[in-house]
Amino acid sequence: MAYLQAQQIVQRACAIAKVPGWITQGGIYLNSVLEDLWLHRDLKINRVVEQVVVQANNYGPFTLPLNYLRTYDLFFLQNNLPYFLHPISPEEWDQEFKDPSIANYPYEFMTLLYDETTAQANQSAGQIFIYPQSSGQIALTHRYMVKQPDIVAPESSTLIPWFPDSLYLIKRTAAELMVETDDTRHDALIAECEKMLYTHLIMEGDEQAVVKSVRLDPRRFHTNRTLKPTKITD
């Protein structure tokens, strides 16, 4: 199926749900379905990269882009060796010893996010901090997931949604409409949509089909191979 416009998706969803006149409700649900995709799934299509230049003796803060949702990973190269920073909570950040004499390769990061009003006023989603302060200038590669804006009046919009699977959007939107009409097909259609989405999660970003190992927290349990990155272990 070719990529469909938002209004076409809404119309088909309403037809499947047997409520052809509910295009306003269908538009609301289409935006909700798209929101679920960017909010709860790490789809590669929603992953972007930015470079953050860190000067020596600097913890931050560094500004997060307005469309920032969450960090996928954060790392830098030193002598061609990558060092990945581990996320910590604000409470853990507050407990770190931040004497001006301590400078090394950073191995942790923490984010503080603004509420929507503050974010719009500052044109930034929040701030990111690193620990410890860098002993020299480094360039962080920041891969992060982005927020996608709602489609304005999707029931009449000619915009093509950012998610490429029009058939999934039609069926998932129809399933949401079925909730309001107590349509008995709802559960079966939701199950069908999950199978459709699973294919995207494997191919597109969530990597759920990949076997993953359970590891101890490298910040607290390590051997000589995984010591916190310092000039000695570089």
ChimeraX commands (.cxc) that place a marker at each C-alpha (Angstrom):
marker #1 position 0.00,0.00,0.00 radius 0.5
marker #1 position 1.31,3.45,-0.91 radius 0.5
marker #1 position 1.82,6.00,1.83 radius 0.5
marker #1 position -1.57,7.54,2.61 radius 0.5
marker #1 position -2.49,11.02,3.77 radius 0.5
marker #1 position -3.76,11.47,7.31 radius 0.5
marker #1 position -7.31,12.14,6.11 radius 0.5
marker #1 position -7.29,8.95,4.03 radius 0.5
marker #1 position -6.12,6.91,7.02 radius 0.5
marker #1 position -8.88,8.37,9.20 radius 0.5
marker #1 position -11.54,7.70,6.57 radius 0.5
marker #1 position -10.49,4.07,6.11 radius 0.5
marker #1 position -10.27,3.53,9.89 radius 0.5
marker #1 position -13.79,4.90,10.35 radius 0.5
marker #1 position -15.05,2.62,7.57 radius 0.5
marker #1 position -13.47,-0.46,9.16 radius 0.5
marker #1 position -14.93,0.48,12.55 radius 0.5
marker #1 position -18.31,1.00,10.83 radius 0.5
marker #1 position -18.59,4.60,12.04 radius 0.5
marker #1 position -17.98,6.57,8.81 radius 0.5
marker #1 position -19.19,9.84,10.33 radius 0.5
marker #1 position -16.75,9.78,13.25 radius 0.5
marker #1 position -13.88,11.44,11.41 radius 0.5
marker #1 position -13.17,13.93,14.23 radius 0.5
marker #1 position -12.82,11.09,16.73 radius 0.5
marker #1 position -10.77,9.18,14.17 radius 0.5
marker #1 position -8.38,12.11,13.84 radius 0.5
marker #1 position -7.91,12.26,17.60 radius 0.5
marker #1 position -7.15,8.55,17.73 radius 0.5
marker #1 position -4.72,8.71,14.82 radius 0.5
marker #1 position -2.65,11.27,16.73 radius 0.5
marker #1 position -2.85,9.05,19.83 radius 0.5
marker #1 position -1.61,6.04,17.87 radius 0.5
marker #1 position 1.32,8.04,16.48 radius 0.5
marker #1 position 2.08,9.38,19.96 radius 0.5
marker #1 position 2.23,5.84,21.34 radius 0.5
marker #1 position 4.80,4.94,18.69 radius 0.5
marker #1 position 7.26,7.74,19.47 radius 0.5
marker #1 position 6.65,7.77,23.19 radius 0.5
marker #1 position 6.93,4.05,23.96 radius 0.5
marker #1 position 9.00,2.58,21.11 radius 0.5
marker #1 position 12.66,3.14,20.21 radius 0.5
marker #1 position 12.09,3.13,16.47 radius 0.5
marker #1 position 15.18,3.96,14.46 radius 0.5
marker #1 position 13.19,6.40,12.34 radius 0.5
marker #1 position 12.85,8.54,15.49 radius 0.5
marker #1 position 16.55,8.43,16.42 radius 0.5
marker #1 position 18.80,11.39,15.64 radius 0.5
marker #1 position 22.41,12.29,16.39 radius 0.5
marker #1 position 24.01,15.47,17.67 radius 0.5
marker #1 position 27.56,16.38,18.67 radius 0.5
marker #1 position 28.18,18.02,22.05 radius 0.5
marker #1 position 31.59,19.67,22.44 radius 0.5
marker #1 position 32.77,19.60,26.06 radius 0.5
marker #1 position 35.54,21.92,27.16 radius 0.5
marker #1 position 38.04,20.93,29.85 radius 0.5
marker #1 position 36.93,21.12,33.50 radius 0.5
marker #1 position 33.25,21.22,32.65 radius 0.5
marker #1 position 30.34,19.23,34.11 radius 0.5
marker #1 position 27.73,21.10,32.06 radius 0.5
marker #1 position 24.92,21.83,31.85 radius 0.5
marker #1 position 24.54,21.34,28.12 radius 0.5
marker #1 position 21.30,22.25,26.38 radius 0.5
marker #1 position 18.98,19.50,25.17 radius 0.5
marker #1 position 17.16,20.11,21.86 radius 0.5
marker #1 position 13.48,21.02,22.08 radius 0.5
marker #1 position 12.44,17.77,20.37 radius 0.5
marker #1 position 14.46,15.59,22.82 radius 0.5
marker #1 position 12.55,12.68,24.35 radius 0.5
marker #1 position 15.20,10.40,25.88 radius 0.5
marker #1 position 18.82,9.43,25.33 radius 0.5
marker #1 position 19.52,6.29,23.32 radius 0.5
marker #1 position 23.26,6.36,24.01 radius 0.5
marker #1 position 26.05,8.84,24.71 radius 0.5
marker #1 position 29.75,8.26,24.03 radius 0.5
marker #1 position 33.04,9.80,22.95 radius 0.5
marker #1 position 36.21,8.57,21.29 radius 0.5
marker #1 position 39.62,8.81,22.87 radius 0.5
marker #1 position 42.56,7.46,20.84 radius 0.5
marker #1 position 39.91,5.79,18.65 radius 0.5
marker #1 position 38.53,3.89,21.66 radius 0.5
marker #1 position 34.84,4.54,22.43 radius 0.5
marker #1 position 33.75,5.34,25.99 radius 0.5
marker #1 position 30.03,5.09,26.75 radius 0.5
marker #1 position 28.50,7.13,29.54 radius 0.5
marker #1 position 25.99,5.48,31.87 radius 0.5
marker #1 position 22.76,7.26,32.87 radius 0.5
marker #1 position 22.24,8.12,36.53 radius 0.5
marker #1 position 19.42,9.77,38.46 radius 0.5
marker #1 position 19.52,13.35,39.81 radius 0.5
marker #1 position 19.82,11.86,43.30 radius 0.5
marker #1 position 22.91,9.86,42.29 radius 0.5
marker #1 position 24.32,12.95,40.59 radius 0.5
marker #1 position 23.90,14.98,43.79 radius 0.5
marker #1 position 25.90,12.38,45.72 radius 0.5
marker #1 position 28.94,12.54,43.43 radius 0.5
marker #1 position 32.02,14.31,44.78 radius 0.5
marker #1 position 32.58,17.39,42.64 radius 0.5
marker #1 position 35.83,18.90,43.80 radius 0.5
marker #1 position 37.43,21.25,41.20 radius 0.5
marker #1 position 40.62,19.18,41.41 radius 0.5
marker #1 position 38.87,16.07,40.08 radius 0.5
marker #1 position 38.95,15.82,36.29 radius 0.5
marker #1 position 38.98,12.68,34.19 radius 0.5
marker #1 position 37.18,10.98,31.33 radius 0.5
marker #1 position 33.44,11.27,32.06 radius 0.5
marker #1 position 31.57,7.98,32.55 radius 0.5
marker #1 position 28.12,9.10,33.76 radius 0.5
marker #1 position 25.43,11.50,32.64 radius 0.5
marker #1 position 22.23,12.91,34.09 radius 0.5
marker #1 position 19.33,14.80,32.50 radius 0.5
marker #1 position 16.91,17.36,33.91 radius 0.5
marker #1 position 13.81,17.91,31.81 radius 0.5
marker #1 position 11.61,21.00,31.73 radius 0.5
marker #1 position 7.83,21.03,31.80 radius 0.5
marker #1 position 6.19,21.93,28.49 radius 0.5
marker #1 position 5.73,25.63,29.32 radius 0.5
marker #1 position 9.35,26.10,30.41 radius 0.5
marker #1 position 10.61,24.07,27.43 radius 0.5
marker #1 position 8.79,26.31,24.97 radius 0.5
marker #1 position 10.01,29.46,26.73 radius 0.5
marker #1 position 13.63,28.26,26.63 radius 0.5
marker #1 position 13.37,26.46,23.26 radius 0.5
marker #1 position 14.99,23.50,24.97 radius 0.5
marker #1 position 13.73,20.25,26.47 radius 0.5
marker #1 position 16.10,20.54,29.42 radius 0.5
marker #1 position 19.73,20.06,30.40 radius 0.5
marker #1 position 22.28,17.25,30.43 radius 0.5
marker #1 position 25.24,16.97,32.83 radius 0.5
marker #1 position 28.29,14.71,32.81 radius 0.5
marker #1 position 30.50,13.31,35.57 radius 0.5
marker #1 position 33.32,13.69,36.28 radius 0.5
marker #1 position 34.35,16.90,34.60 radius 0.5
marker #1 position 36.47,16.24,31.55 radius 0.5
marker #1 position 40.22,16.61,31.87 radius 0.5
marker #1 position 40.36,17.92,28.29 radius 0.5
marker #1 position 38.16,18.86,25.37 radius 0.5
marker #1 position 36.05,15.98,24.06 radius 0.5
marker #1 position 33.25,15.64,21.52 radius 0.5
marker #1 position 30.29,13.64,22.77 radius 0.5
marker #1 position 28.14,11.78,20.26 radius 0.5
marker #1 position 24.58,11.97,21.56 radius 0.5
marker #1 position 22.02,9.65,19.98 radius 0.5
marker #1 position 18.54,10.41,21.23 radius 0.5
marker #1 position 14.89,9.69,20.51 radius 0.5
marker #1 position 12.71,12.60,19.39 radius 0.5
marker #1 position 9.16,13.72,20.01 radius 0.5
marker #1 position 6.91,13.95,16.98 radius 0.5
marker #1 position 4.36,16.79,16.74 radius 0.5
marker #1 position 0.65,16.08,16.42 radius 0.5
marker #1 position -0.92,16.38,12.98 radius 0.5
marker #1 position -3.19,19.41,12.93 radius 0.5
marker #1 position -6.78,18.37,12.08 radius 0.5
marker #1 position -5.75,14.94,10.77 radius 0.5
marker #1 position -9.29,14.18,9.60 radius 0.5
marker #1 position -8.80,16.79,6.84 radius 0.5
marker #1 position -5.01,16.91,6.56 radius 0.5
marker #1 position -3.13,15.96,3.39 radius 0.5
marker #1 position 0.04,15.37,5.42 radius 0.5
marker #1 position 1.59,11.90,5.23 radius 0.5
marker #1 position 2.33,10.68,8.80 radius 0.5
marker #1 position 5.97,10.12,9.77 radius 0.5
marker #1 position 5.37,6.40,10.47 radius 0.5
marker #1 position 5.55,4.64,7.08 radius 0.5
marker #1 position 3.13,1.74,7.62 radius 0.5
marker #1 position -0.25,3.16,6.55 radius 0.5
marker #1 position -2.03,-0.18,6.99 radius 0.5
marker #1 position -0.92,-0.40,10.62 radius 0.5
marker #1 position -2.14,3.15,11.28 radius 0.5
marker #1 position -5.52,2.39,9.69 radius 0.5
marker #1 position -6.11,-0.77,11.69 radius 0.5
marker #1 position -4.76,0.62,14.97 radius 0.5
marker #1 position -6.91,3.75,14.66 radius 0.5
marker #1 position -9.93,1.61,13.83 radius 0.5
marker #1 position -9.28,-0.49,16.94 radius 0.5
marker #1 position -9.39,2.63,19.11 radius 0.5
marker #1 position -12.69,3.67,17.55 radius 0.5
marker #1 position -14.06,0.20,18.34 radius 0.5
marker #1 position -13.52,0.84,22.04 radius 0.5
marker #1 position -16.19,3.55,21.94 radius 0.5
marker #1 position -18.65,1.37,20.03 radius 0.5
marker #1 position -18.02,-1.80,22.10 radius 0.5
marker #1 position -17.13,-3.59,18.88 radius 0.5
marker #1 position -16.30,-7.23,19.63 radius 0.5
marker #1 position -13.60,-7.22,16.93 radius 0.5
marker #1 position -11.42,-4.90,19.03 radius 0.5
marker #1 position -9.26,-7.49,20.81 radius 0.5
marker #1 position -8.56,-9.47,17.63 radius 0.5
marker #1 position -7.63,-6.31,15.74 radius 0.5
marker #1 position -5.30,-5.15,18.53 radius 0.5
marker #1 position -3.55,-8.54,18.43 radius 0.5
marker #1 position -3.18,-8.26,14.66 radius 0.5
marker #1 position -1.71,-4.76,15.02 radius 0.5
marker #1 position 0.82,-5.97,17.59 radius 0.5
marker #1 position 2.05,-8.60,15.13 radius 0.5
marker #1 position 2.35,-5.96,12.42 radius 0.5
marker #1 position 4.29,-3.67,14.75 radius 0.5
marker #1 position 6.57,-6.46,15.94 radius 0.5
marker #1 position 8.04,-6.69,12.44 radius 0.5
marker #1 position 8.92,-3.00,12.57 radius 0.5
marker #1 position 10.43,-3.34,16.03 radius 0.5
marker #1 position 12.81,-6.02,14.80 radius 0.5
marker #1 position 13.78,-4.33,11.54 radius 0.5
marker #1 position 13.49,-0.69,12.52 radius 0.5
marker #1 position 14.83,-0.12,15.98 radius 0.5
marker #1 position 13.67,-1.81,19.16 radius 0.5
marker #1 position 15.86,-4.89,18.59 radius 0.5
marker #1 position 13.52,-7.05,20.64 radius 0.5
marker #1 position 14.48,-10.20,18.74 radius 0.5
marker #1 position 18.14,-9.84,19.72 radius 0.5
marker #1 position 19.37,-11.95,22.63 radius 0.5
marker #1 position 20.56,-9.68,25.40 radius 0.5
marker #1 position 22.79,-10.55,28.33 radius 0.5
marker #1 position 22.01,-9.53,31.89 radius 0.5
marker #1 position 24.98,-7.62,33.30 radius 0.5
marker #1 position 25.96,-6.27,36.67 radius 0.5
marker #1 position 26.06,-2.49,36.89 radius 0.5
marker #1 position 29.52,-1.60,35.48 radius 0.5
marker #1 position 29.68,1.41,37.78 radius 0.5
marker #1 position 29.83,-0.83,40.85 radius 0.5
marker #1 position 30.98,-4.25,39.63 radius 0.5
marker #1 position 33.97,-4.43,37.34 radius 0.5
marker #1 position 37.17,-6.25,36.49 radius 0.5
marker #1 position 40.34,-4.69,35.15 radius 0.5
marker #1 position 38.82,-4.91,31.67 radius 0.5
marker #1 position 35.90,-2.63,32.62 radius 0.5
marker #1 position 37.35,-0.14,35.01 radius 0.5
marker #1 position 35.93,3.34,34.86 radius 0.5
marker #1 position 37.70,5.01,31.96 radius 0.5
marker #1 position 40.76,6.93,33.10 radius 0.5
marker #1 position 44.07,7.86,31.60 radius 0.5
marker #1 position 45.50,4.74,33.24 radius 0.5
marker #1 position 42.98,2.35,31.63 radius 0.5
marker #1 position 43.01,4.10,28.23 radius 0.5
marker link #1:1,2 radius 0.2
marker link #1:2,3 radius 0.2
marker link #1:3,4 radius 0.2
marker link #1:4,5 radius 0.2
marker link #1:5,6 radius 0.2
marker link #1:6,7 radius 0.2
marker link #1:7,8 radius 0.2
marker link #1:8,9 radius 0.2
marker link #1:9,10 radius 0.2
marker link #1:10,11 radius 0.2
marker link #1:11,12 radius 0.2
marker link #1:12,13 radius 0.2
marker link #1:13,14 radius 0.2
marker link #1:14,15 radius 0.2
marker link #1:15,16 radius 0.2
marker link #1:16,17 radius 0.2
marker link #1:17,18 radius 0.2
marker link #1:18,19 radius 0.2
marker link #1:19,20 radius 0.2
marker link #1:20,21 radius 0.2
marker link #1:21,22 radius 0.2
marker link #1:22,23 radius 0.2
marker link #1:23,24 radius 0.2
marker link #1:24,25 radius 0.2
marker link #1:25,26 radius 0.2
marker link #1:26,27 radius 0.2
marker link #1:27,28 radius 0.2
marker link #1:28,29 radius 0.2
marker link #1:29,30 radius 0.2
marker link #1:30,31 radius 0.2
marker link #1:31,32 radius 0.2
marker link #1:32,33 radius 0.2
marker link #1:33,34 radius 0.2
marker link #1:34,35 radius 0.2
marker link #1:35,36 radius 0.2
marker link #1:36,37 radius 0.2
marker link #1:37,38 radius 0.2
marker link #1:38,39 radius 0.2
marker link #1:39,40 radius 0.2
marker link #1:40,41 radius 0.2
marker link #1:41,42 radius 0.2
marker link #1:42,43 radius 0.2
marker link #1:43,44 radius 0.2
marker link #1:44,45 radius 0.2
marker link #1:45,46 radius 0.2
marker link #1:46,47 radius 0.2
marker link #1:47,48 radius 0.2
marker link #1:48,49 radius 0.2
marker link #1:49,50 radius 0.2
marker link #1:50,51 radius 0.2
marker link #1:51,52 radius 0.2
marker link #1:52,53 radius 0.2
marker link #1:53,54 radius 0.2
marker link #1:54,55 radius 0.2
marker link #1:55,56 radius 0.2
marker link #1:56,57 radius 0.2
marker link #1:57,58 radius 0.2
marker link #1:58,59 radius 0.2
marker link #1:59,60 radius 0.2
marker link #1:60,61 radius 0.2
marker link #1:61,62 radius 0.2
marker link #1:62,63 radius 0.2
marker link #1:63,64 radius 0.2
marker link #1:64,65 radius 0.2
marker link #1:65,66 radius 0.2
marker link #1:66,67 radius 0.2
marker link #1:67,68 radius 0.2
marker link #1:68,69 radius 0.2
marker link #1:69,70 radius 0.2
marker link #1:70,71 radius 0.2
marker link #1:71,72 radius 0.2
marker link #1:72,73 radius 0.2
marker link #1:73,74 radius 0.2
marker link #1:74,75 radius 0.2
marker link #1:75,76 radius 0.2
marker link #1:76,77 radius 0.2
marker link #1:77,78 radius 0.2
marker link #1:78,79 radius 0.2
marker link #1:79,80 radius 0.2
marker link #1:80,81 radius 0.2
marker link #1:81,82 radius 0.2
marker link #1:82,83 radius 0.2
marker link #1:83,84 radius 0.2
marker link #1:84,85 radius 0.2
marker link #1:85,86 radius 0.2
marker link #1:86,87 radius 0.2
marker link #1:87,88 radius 0.2
marker link #1:88,89 radius 0.2
marker link #1:89,90 radius 0.2
marker link #1:90,91 radius 0.2
marker link #1:91,92 radius 0.2
marker link #1:92,93 radius 0.2
marker link #1:93,94 radius 0.2
marker link #1:94,95 radius 0.2
marker link #1:95,96 radius 0.2
marker link #1:96,97 radius 0.2
marker link #1:97,98 radius 0.2
marker link #1:98,99 radius 0.2
marker link #1:99,100 radius 0.2
marker link #1:100,101 radius 0.2
marker link #1:101,102 radius 0.2
marker link #1:102,103 radius 0.2
marker link #1:103,104 radius 0.2
marker link #1:104,105 radius 0.2
marker link #1:105,106 radius 0.2
marker link #1:106,107 radius 0.2
marker link #1:107,108 radius 0.2
marker link #1:108,109 radius 0.2
marker link #1:109,110 radius 0.2
marker link #1:110,111 radius 0.2
marker link #1:111,112 radius 0.2
marker link #1:112,113 radius 0.2
marker link #1:113,114 radius 0.2
marker link #1:114,115 radius 0.2
marker link #1:115,116 radius 0.2
marker link #1:116,117 radius 0.2
marker link #1:117,118 radius 0.2
marker link #1:118,119 radius 0.2
marker link #1:119,120 radius 0.2
marker link #1:120,121 radius 0.2
marker link #1:121,122 radius 0.2
marker link #1:122,123 radius 0.2
marker link #1:123,124 radius 0.2
marker link #1:124,125 radius 0.2
marker link #1:125,126 radius 0.2
marker link #1:126,127 radius 0.2
marker link #1:127,128 radius 0.2
marker link #1:128,129 radius 0.2
marker link #1:129,130 radius 0.2
marker link #1:130,131 radius 0.2
marker link #1:131,132 radius 0.2
marker link #1:132,133 radius 0.2
marker link #1:133,134 radius 0.2
marker link #1:134,135 radius 0.2
marker link #1:135,136 radius 0.2
marker link #1:136,137 radius 0.2
marker link #1:137,138 radius 0.2
marker link #1:138,139 radius 0.2
marker link #1:139,140 radius 0.2
marker link #1:140,141 radius 0.2
marker link #1:141,142 radius 0.2
marker link #1:142,143 radius 0.2
marker link #1:143,144 radius 0.2
marker link #1:144,145 radius 0.2
marker link #1:145,146 radius 0.2
marker link #1:146,147 radius 0.2
marker link #1:147,148 radius 0.2
marker link #1:148,149 radius 0.2
marker link #1:149,150 radius 0.2
marker link #1:150,151 radius 0.2
marker link #1:151,152 radius 0.2
marker link #1:152,153 radius 0.2
marker link #1:153,154 radius 0.2
marker link #1:154,155 radius 0.2
marker link #1:155,156 radius 0.2
marker link #1:156,157 radius 0.2
marker link #1:157,158 radius 0.2
marker link #1:158,159 radius 0.2
marker link #1:159,160 radius 0.2
marker link #1:160,161 radius 0.2
marker link #1:161,162 radius 0.2
marker link #1:162,163 radius 0.2
marker link #1:163,164 radius 0.2
marker link #1:164,165 radius 0.2
marker link #1:165,166 radius 0.2
marker link #1:166,167 radius 0.2
marker link #1:167,168 radius 0.2
marker link #1:168,169 radius 0.2
marker link #1:169,170 radius 0.2
marker link #1:170,171 radius 0.2
marker link #1:171,172 radius 0.2
marker link #1:172,173 radius 0.2
marker link #1:173,174 radius 0.2
marker link #1:174,175 radius 0.2
marker link #1:175,176 radius 0.2
marker link #1:176,177 radius 0.2
marker link #1:177,178 radius 0.2
marker link #1:178,179 radius 0.2
marker link #1:179,180 radius 0.2
marker link #1:180,181 radius 0.2
marker link #1:181,182 radius 0.2
marker link #1:182,183 radius 0.2
marker link #1:183,184 radius 0.2
marker link #1:184,185 radius 0.2
marker link #1:185,186 radius 0.2
marker link #1:186,187 radius 0.2
marker link #1:187,188 radius 0.2
marker link #1:188,189 radius 0.2
marker link #1:189,190 radius 0.2
marker link #1:190,191 radius 0.2
marker link #1:191,192 radius 0.2
marker link #1:192,193 radius 0.2
marker link #1:193,194 radius 0.2
marker link #1:194,195 radius 0.2
marker link #1:195,196 radius 0.2
marker link #1:196,197 radius 0.2
marker link #1:197,198 radius 0.2
marker link #1:198,199 radius 0.2
marker link #1:199,200 radius 0.2
marker link #1:200,201 radius 0.2
marker link #1:201,202 radius 0.2
marker link #1:202,203 radius 0.2
marker link #1:203,204 radius 0.2
marker link #1:204,205 radius 0.2
marker link #1:205,206 radius 0.2
marker link #1:206,207 radius 0.2
marker link #1:207,208 radius 0.2
marker link #1:208,209 radius 0.2
marker link #1:209,210 radius 0.2
marker link #1:210,211 radius 0.2
marker link #1:211,212 radius 0.2
marker link #1:212,213 radius 0.2
marker link #1:213,214 radius 0.2
marker link #1:214,215 radius 0.2
marker link #1:215,216 radius 0.2
marker link #1:216,217 radius 0.2
marker link #1:217,218 radius 0.2
marker link #1:218,219 radius 0.2
marker link #1:219,220 radius 0.2
marker link #1:220,221 radius 0.2
marker link #1:221,222 radius 0.2
marker link #1:222,223 radius 0.2
marker link #1:223,224 radius 0.2
marker link #1:224,225 radius 0.2
marker link #1:225,226 radius 0.2
marker link #1:226,227 radius 0.2
marker link #1:227,228 radius 0.2
marker link #1:228,229 radius 0.2
marker link #1:229,230 radius 0.2
marker link #1:230,231 radius 0.2
marker link #1:231,232 radius 0.2
marker link #1:232,233 radius 0.2
marker link #1:233,234 radius 0.2
view
